Amino acid sequence: MRLSPVLVDADLSPAELQAARLDGEVYDLAGSYCLLGELETPRHRARAVLAGRSPRLIAELGTAAWIWGAVDTLGGLEFAVTPDARARLGPAHHATVREIVYEPGDVTALDGCQVTTPLRTVIEFARSEEPFDPTVAYRLAAIGGFSPHDCLASLESRVGIPSKARGVENLRRLLTP
């Protein structure tokens, strides 16, 4: 049996995972364990934060930025659900969950885990982050293969999206030196 490159409590018992960590066979990755020798990718990071949780959860904002590799450290876990797929977390999960309506193409699956695309992640940051961090936006644009102009055009074309004006203003600042 080949083990998954990212192990969670559902894969092995906590005692076995701790023993593997003490033996130097795995390292901690966002509360999960990654096998040594595995090249850490967005798929690994997505599984680390979403495996064992409701499949309805979608990683967004800072969690998605960390999964994509645009930020180095994972802060508090930030998830979303669609209005038709509600999910609840117990108080011990220390995560925020928002209800969001996504357009087709805003969410992608990495190793079976749902994550907002780099483009949608920039749009969410532009709409909700104060202060807006242009460095993270540029990194996500490079990872996703789009320009800040593409991101602005995508946001401007959307209707009924909350805080759109703030997002457009933040993205326009990206375009002016």
Rosetta blueprint (number, residue, H / E / L):
1 M L
2 R L
3 L L
4 S L
5 P L
6 V E
7 L E
8 V L
9 D L
10 A L
11 D L
12 L L
13 S L
14 P H
15 A H
16 E H
17 L H
18 Q H
19 A H
20 A H
21 R H
22 L H
23 D L
24 G L
25 E L
26 V E
27 Y E
28 D E
29 L E
30 A L
31 G L
32 S E
33 Y E
34 C E
35 L E
36 L L
37 G L
38 E L
39 L L
40 E L
41 T L
42 P H
43 R H
44 H H
45 R H
46 A H
47 R H
48 A H
49 V H
50 L H
51 A L
52 G L
53 R L
54 S L
55 P L
56 R L
57 L L
58 I E
59 A E
60 E L
61 L H
62 G H
63 T H
64 A H
65 A H
66 W H
67 I H
68 W H
69 G L
70 A L
71 V L
72 D L
73 T L
74 L L
75 G L
76 G L
77 L E
78 E E
79 F E
80 A E
81 V E
82 T L
83 P L
84 D L
85 A L
86 R L
87 A L
88 R L
89 L L
90 G L
91 P H
92 A H
93 H H
94 H L
95 A E
96 T E
97 V E
98 R E
99 E E
100 I L
101 V L
102 Y L
103 E L
104 P L
105 G L
106 D L
107 V E
108 T E
109 A E
110 L E
111 D L
112 G L
113 C E
114 Q E
115 V E
116 T E
117 T L
118 P H
119 L H
120 R H
121 T H
122 V H
123 I H
124 E H
125 F H
126 A H
127 R H
128 S H
129 E L
130 E L
131 P L
132 F L
133 D L
134 P H
135 T H
136 V H
137 A H
138 Y H
139 R H
140 L H
141 A H
142 A H
143 I H
144 G H
145 G L
146 F L
147 S L
148 P H
149 H H
150 D H
151 C H
152 L H
153 A H
154 S H
155 L H
156 E H
157 S H
158 R L
159 V L
160 G L
161 I L
162 P L
163 S L
164 K H
165 A H
166 R H
167 G H
168 V H
169 E H
170 N H
171 L H
172 R H
173 R H
174 L H
175 L H
176 T L
177 P L
